[in-house]
Amino acid sequence: MVRDHDASLSIELREGIGRASKGRALERARASRTVPSHHRPPPANIRRLPSCVRGKGEPDRHSQFFEVRLSWLFRTVIEMQTQTWTIGQFRFTVDTDGPVSGPPVLLLHGFPQTRHMWRHQLRALAAAGFRGVAPDQRGYSAGARPTAIESYACELLMADALALMDFCEAPRFHLVGHDWGGQLAWLIAAGHPDRVATLTTLSRPHPRAFARAMAEDPEQAKRSRHHSGFRQPDALDRLREDNFKMLRAVLERGGVGKADLDAHFQTLSEPGALEAAISWYRANNIGSEEIPPVLVPTLYIWGTADASVGRRAAELTEQFVSGPYRFVEVEGGGHFIVDQFPERIAQLMIDHLHGTSP
């Protein structure tokens, strides 16, 4: 294990200028493509536009390559877009940024946040040559909001994430998750190591570390009492009270800005959205002794002031990662550490991603 407090990054990438203007139009066309959730495309050369982006029968041109170091190039290839991806019966709202041929990175949000939490990281990933994908997950996307609680079991949420990467024709990808997104990221990396190039989790420890800390550390049980509280019959009414006053206060104290708060709670104010988000808690347990150790290169970032996850759970996580592991403590970082330190988190993340490529 490597434990540290900082990182540095550098990037040099080859890319074709001749595709720039065509890339934007083709990417917009791609957003309407529908694929079954079980689709598993063969590995693709990440230097090439996937066939669904190039268009059927269109040749893959490789002229006028030269070395570049400027991030503006990636903006000309493709700019941040909000798209709708149809996966089986569901339609997911997805933010994307970066060159379509870049190594794919899937970023999974937690509660009560949305894809909007990753906007700074998407821009940084794009500038470094990666292709960032940040979806509103099941229940948060208006077109993927079933009503049954059992529809939010982790197995189904994991299947959504993998299907989104199938849509990208990404047999392997970098995986990033925070809070509930971190829980899914651990489960996906443990269960599908062939799909995950690297894992980055923020705040949320390995599920087995969480389970052990809950059993051994009374303080962790207190920190996690909201999980049982959200299962109570009056939880939805309490959370909605006075325009989400309680939740807004928690995020604001954690360093989330007003514009970001408004973006998150605009989604949670949609019909059925809060019910769906709370169903994640009602359909699943946060800790499990049955999850195997993670084999893929893993970066775990934890803030020393995290109100939801204590030091015991954070430090136990090392025992459940068999592959290369790096634990970064951020002094004074709270639960919403991505919002508190957006540039630093992006730098740590990209430095980790550079170590392994899909």
C-alpha positions in Angstrom: 0.0 0.0 0.0 1.1 3.6 -0.7 -0.3 6.3 1.6 0.3 9.9 0.6 -1.2 13.3 0.3 -0.4 14.6 -3.2 0.2 13.7 -6.8 1.4 15.1 -10.1 0.6 14.4 -13.7 1.8 15.0 -17.2 0.3 14.1 -20.5 1.4 13.7 -24.1 -1.0 12.2 -26.6 -1.4 11.6 -30.3 -4.6 12.5 -32.0 -5.8 13.3 -35.5 -6.9 16.9 -36.3 -8.8 15.9 -39.4 -11.5 14.2 -37.3 -12.3 17.2 -35.1 -15.4 18.7 -36.8 -16.8 15.4 -37.8 -16.5 14.0 -34.3 -19.0 16.4 -32.8 -21.8 15.6 -35.3 -21.1 11.8 -35.1 -21.2 11.9 -31.3 -24.6 13.6 -31.3 -25.9 10.9 -33.7 -24.6 8.3 -31.4 -26.7 9.4 -28.4 -29.9 8.0 -30.0 -28.4 4.5 -30.6 -30.2 1.7 -28.7 -28.4 -1.5 -27.6 -29.7 -4.4 -25.5 -28.3 -4.5 -22.0 -26.6 -7.8 -22.5 -24.5 -6.6 -25.5 -20.8 -7.3 -25.1 -18.8 -5.9 -28.1 -15.4 -7.1 -28.9 -12.4 -5.1 -27.7 -11.8 -1.9 -29.8 -8.6 0.0 -30.6 -9.0 3.1 -28.4 -7.1 5.1 -31.0 -10.0 4.6 -33.4 -13.5 5.9 -33.5 -15.9 3.0 -32.7 -18.1 1.9 -35.6 -21.2 3.4 -34.0 -19.4 6.8 -34.0 -17.9 6.6 -37.4 -21.0 5.4 -39.1 -21.5 2.2 -40.9 -19.0 1.6 -43.6 -17.1 4.8 -43.0 -13.3 4.3 -43.3 -11.1 4.9 -40.3 -8.7 7.7 -41.4 -5.3 8.1 -39.7 -3.8 11.0 -41.6 -2.1 14.1 -40.3 -1.1 12.8 -36.9 1.4 14.8 -34.8 2.4 15.3 -31.2 0.4 17.7 -29.1 0.5 18.9 -25.5 -2.4 21.4 -25.5 -5.7 20.6 -24.0 -7.6 22.8 -26.5 -7.2 20.0 -29.0 -9.5 17.7 -27.1 -12.2 20.5 -27.0 -12.1 20.5 -30.8 -12.6 16.8 -30.9 -15.7 16.8 -28.6 -17.0 19.1 -26.0 -19.1 18.3 -22.9 -22.5 17.1 -23.9 -25.6 15.9 -22.1 -27.2 13.0 -24.0 -29.9 10.4 -23.6 -28.7 6.8 -23.9 -31.3 4.1 -24.4 -30.3 0.8 -22.6 -33.0 -1.8 -22.9 -36.2 -0.4 -21.5 -34.5 2.6 -19.8 -33.3 6.0 -21.0 -30.3 7.4 -19.0 -29.2 11.0 -18.9 -25.5 11.1 -19.4 -22.8 13.8 -19.4 -19.8 13.1 -21.6 -16.6 14.9 -22.3 -13.3 14.2 -24.0 -12.1 12.6 -27.3 -14.3 9.8 -28.4 -11.2 7.7 -29.0 -9.9 8.3 -25.5 -9.7 5.7 -22.8 -13.2 5.5 -21.2 -13.8 6.5 -17.6 -17.2 5.8 -15.9 -18.0 8.1 -13.0 -20.8 7.0 -10.6 -22.5 9.5 -8.2 -24.0 8.9 -4.8 -26.9 10.3 -2.7 -28.2 13.0 -2.8 -26.1 14.1 -5.7 -26.4 13.6 -9.4 -24.1 13.4 -12.4 -23.6 17.1 -12.0 -21.1 16.4 -9.2 -18.5 15.2 -11.7 -18.5 18.2 -14.1 -15.0 19.5 -12.9 -13.5 16.0 -13.2 -15.0 15.5 -16.7 -13.3 18.6 -17.9 -10.0 17.6 -16.4 -10.3 14.1 -17.8 -11.0 15.5 -21.3 -8.0 17.8 -21.1 -5.9 14.7 -20.2 -7.2 12.8 -23.2 -9.7 10.5 -21.5 -13.3 10.0 -22.4 -15.4 10.7 -19.3 -19.0 9.3 -18.9 -21.1 10.5 -16.0 -24.7 9.2 -15.9 -27.6 10.0 -13.7 -28.1 6.5 -12.4 -31.2 4.4 -12.1 -33.9 6.4 -10.3 -32.1 9.7 -11.0 -32.6 9.6 -14.7 -36.3 10.4 -15.5 -36.4 7.7 -18.1 -35.0 5.0 -15.8 -37.2 5.4 -12.7 -39.1 2.1 -11.9 -41.3 2.3 -8.8 -40.7 -1.1 -7.2 -38.1 -1.1 -4.4 -36.6 -4.4 -5.6 -35.8 -2.7 -8.9 -32.9 -1.0 -7.1 -31.0 -4.1 -5.9 -27.3 -3.7 -6.4 -27.2 -6.4 -9.0 -29.4 -4.4 -11.2 -27.6 -1.1 -10.6 -24.3 -2.9 -11.5 -25.9 -4.2 -14.7 -26.8 -0.7 -15.6 -23.2 0.5 -15.3 -21.8 -2.3 -17.3 -24.5 -1.8 -20.0 -23.6 1.9 -20.3 -20.0 0.8 -21.0 -21.3 -1.7 -23.5 -23.0 1.2 -25.2 -19.6 2.9 -25.5 -18.1 -0.3 -26.9 -15.8 -0.3 -23.9 -14.8 -3.8 -23.0 -12.5 -2.3 -20.3 -12.7 1.0 -18.6 -11.6 3.1 -15.7 -14.1 3.2 -12.8 -14.7 6.0 -10.3 -17.4 6.1 -7.6 -18.4 8.3 -4.6 -20.8 7.3 -1.8 -23.3 4.8 -3.3 -21.5 5.1 -6.5 -18.4 4.0 -4.6 -20.3 1.0 -3.3 -21.2 0.0 -6.8 -17.7 0.6 -8.0 -16.3 -1.8 -5.4 -18.9 -4.5 -6.3 -18.2 -4.1 -10.1 -14.4 -4.2 -9.6 -14.7 -7.3 -7.4 -17.1 -9.1 -9.6 -15.9 -8.1 -13.0 -12.1 -7.5 -12.8 -11.8 -8.3 -16.6 -13.9 -5.1 -17.3 -12.2 -2.7 -14.9 -8.7 -1.2 -15.7 -8.5 0.8 -12.5 -10.7 1.6 -9.6 -11.0 5.0 -7.8 -13.3 5.3 -4.8 -14.0 8.3 -2.7 -15.3 8.1 0.9 -16.9 4.7 0.6 -14.7 1.9 1.9 -14.7 -1.7 0.7 -18.1 -3.3 1.7 -16.3 -5.9 3.9 -14.4 -3.2 5.6 -17.6 -1.3 6.2 -19.3 -4.4 7.6 -16.5 -5.1 10.0 -16.3 -1.4 11.1 -20.0 -1.4 11.7 -19.6 -4.5 14.0 -16.5 -3.4 15.8 -16.6 0.4 16.0 -19.6 1.9 17.8 -18.7 5.3 16.3 -19.1 4.0 12.7 -22.6 2.6 13.6 -23.5 6.2 14.7 -22.1 7.7 11.5 -24.2 5.3 9.4 -27.5 5.6 11.3 -29.1 7.5 8.4 -29.1 4.2 6.4 -31.6 2.7 8.8 -33.4 6.1 9.2 -34.1 6.2 5.4 -36.0 2.9 5.8 -38.5 4.4 8.1 -42.0 5.1 6.8 -41.8 8.9 7.4 -38.4 9.3 5.8 -39.6 10.7 2.5 -41.7 13.4 4.2 -38.9 14.4 6.5 -36.4 14.7 3.6 -38.8 16.7 1.5 -39.7 19.1 4.3 -39.2 22.8 3.6 -37.7 22.2 0.1 -35.2 19.6 1.3 -33.9 21.9 4.0 -32.2 19.2 6.0 -30.4 17.7 3.0 -29.4 21.1 1.7 -27.9 22.0 5.0 -25.8 18.8 5.1 -24.4 19.4 1.6 -23.8 23.1 2.2 -21.8 22.3 5.4 -19.9 19.8 3.3 -18.7 22.4 0.8 -21.3 22.0 -2.0 -22.1 25.3 -3.6 -25.5 26.8 -4.1 -25.6 26.3 -7.9 -24.7 22.7 -7.4 -27.3 22.2 -4.7 -29.9 23.6 -7.0 -28.9 21.2 -9.8 -29.0 18.2 -7.5 -32.4 19.0 -5.9 -34.0 20.0 -9.2 -33.6 16.3 -10.1 -34.7 15.0 -6.7 -37.8 17.3 -7.0 -39.0 15.4 -10.1 -42.0 13.0 -9.7 -40.8 9.7 -8.1 -37.1 10.7 -8.0 -36.7 10.9 -4.2 -38.6 7.7 -3.8 -36.3 6.0 -6.2 -33.2 7.4 -4.6 -34.3 6.2 -1.1 -35.0 2.8 -2.6 -31.3 2.3 -3.0 -31.1 2.2 0.8 -34.2 0.1 1.2 -33.2 -2.6 -1.3 -29.6 -3.1 -0.2 -27.2 -3.4 2.8 -24.1 -1.2 2.9 -21.8 -3.9 4.3 -21.2 -7.5 3.2 -18.8 -10.2 4.2 -19.4 -12.0 0.9 -17.6 -9.6 -1.4 -14.2 -10.9 -2.6 -11.0 -8.8 -2.5 -10.4 -6.4 -5.4 -7.6 -7.4 -7.8 -7.4 -4.3 -10.0 -5.2 -1.2 -9.2 -7.1 0.8 -6.7 -7.0 4.3 -5.4 -9.0 5.0 -2.2 -9.4 8.7 -1.2 -10.8 9.5 2.2 -11.2 12.8 4.1 -10.2 12.9 7.8 -13.4 14.9 8.5 -15.8 12.6 6.7 -18.9 12.5 8.9 -20.2 9.3 7.3 -17.0 7.1 7.2 -14.6 6.8 10.2 -10.9 6.0 10.2 -11.5 2.4 11.2 -13.5 1.6 8.1 -11.1 3.5 5.9 -8.0 1.8 7.2 -9.5 -1.7 7.1 -10.1 -1.3 3.3 -6.4 -2.2 2.7 -7.1 -5.8 3.8 -9.6 -6.3 1.0 -7.5 -5.2 -2.0 -5.1 -7.8 -3.4 -3.9 -5.7 -6.3 -1.9 -2.5 -6.2 -3.4 -0.2 -3.6 -3.0 3.5 -2.8 -4.7 5.1 0.2 -4.8 8.9 0.2 -5.9 10.8 3.2 -7.1 14.4 2.6 -6.7 16.4 5.8 -9.9 18.2 6.6 -11.8 16.6 3.8 -15.4 15.8 4.5 -17.8 13.4 2.9 -18.4 15.6 -0.2 -14.7 15.7 -0.9 -15.1 16.0 -4.6 -16.8 19.4 -4.2 -14.4 20.6 -1.5 -11.2 19.8 -3.5 -12.2 19.5 -7.2 -8.8 20.2 -8.7 -6.9 18.0 -6.3 -9.3 15.1 -6.7 -9.0 15.4 -10.5 -5.2 15.4 -10.3 -5.1 12.4 -8.0 -7.5 10.5 -10.2 -5.8 11.2 -13.5 -2.4 10.3 -12.1 -3.9 7.0 -11.0 -5.5 6.4 -14.4 -2.2 7.0 -16.2 -0.8 4.0 -14.6 -3.0 1.5 -16.5 -4.8 1.8 -19.8 -7.7 -0.2 -21.1 
